């Protein structure tokens, strides 16, 4: 993957997170505060816990830090997959955010 292709896919992922948070906040009581600074998004939940998603441009990866731990994802041509074969980014984000919010959250389009 070229650097430009990586940035296109990574920026699309960050934008999708932002839009999903806005939709979740409009349709539920989740009250997720999402702040984006450059290539990093911080999701803050009412209980004070956070999930941080950021770009790792030199490695062409996306990194996520949550209460469950730290995870690295690489684009496989169709999905962002954990580099240790532990799953897919969107499945992890849904699960970790739901745990931290104390309610089921849906980040799908």
N, C-alpha and C positions, 0 to 999 in steps of 0.2 A: 504494500500500500504506500502510495506517495504521501508526503507530508500534507499536501493540499487535500487529498482524499480523507486522511485522518482528521484533519481540522473540520472538514465538512460534516463527517459523521459525528464527531465529538460535540461540535456546536449544536447539531440537531438534537443530540441527547440532552444537553443542558437546557435547550429551549423547551423540549418536551417536558422536562421536570418542572420548569417554571409554569408552563401552561397547566399541567396537571395539578400543581399546588393551588393555582388560582381557581380551577374548577372544583377541587375538593373543598376549598374554603367557601365557595359560593353555594355548595350543595350539602354541606354537613357542618357539624360543630367542631371540626378538627382543629381549626385555628392554627395552622402551620405558618410560621413566619419564614419566608424564603428570601434570602439576600444573595444577590450575585455580585461578585467582584471579579472582573476579568474571567478567567477560566475556572472559577470556583463558586459553587453554590453551597450555602449553609442553610439547612432546614432546622428550625428551632421549634420544639413542641412545647405546649403549655406547661409541662412538668420540668422544663429547663433542659431536657436532653436534646442532643443535636445529631444530625447526620450531615457529613461534609462530603461533597462530591467534587473532585477536581481533576483537571487535565494534567497528564504527565506527557508533555509533547515530545521530549527526547526519546521516550520509550514507546510512544504511540499507544498509551494506555489511559484508562480512566481509573481513578482510585476512589474508593468509598470507605469512610470511617464511620462506624456506628457503634452502639453499645455492644453489638455482637462481635465486633472486631474490625480489622482492616482487610480490605479486599482489593485486588487488582484485576482489571478486565481488559481484554484485548478483542478488537473487532475481528470476527471470523468471516466477514463477507456478508453476513446477514444479521448477526446478533453480537452483543458484547458479552463475552464469556469469561468467567473467572479463570485466571491463569493457572490455578491449581485444580481445575476440573471440578469445582464445587458448585457450579450452577451458572445461571444467566443473570445479568444485571437487573432487569426489570422484576424478575421473581424475587431477588434479594431485596431490592428497594421496597417493594410492596410488603414483604414479610417484616423487615426491620422497622420500617416506618409504622406499620400497624402495631407492632409490639410496643414501640416507643410512644405512640399516640394513645394506646389503650382502646383502639377501635379499628375495624377493618377499613383500610384505605385502598383505593383502586387508582393506579397510575396509568392505566391503559388509555389509549386515545378515545 
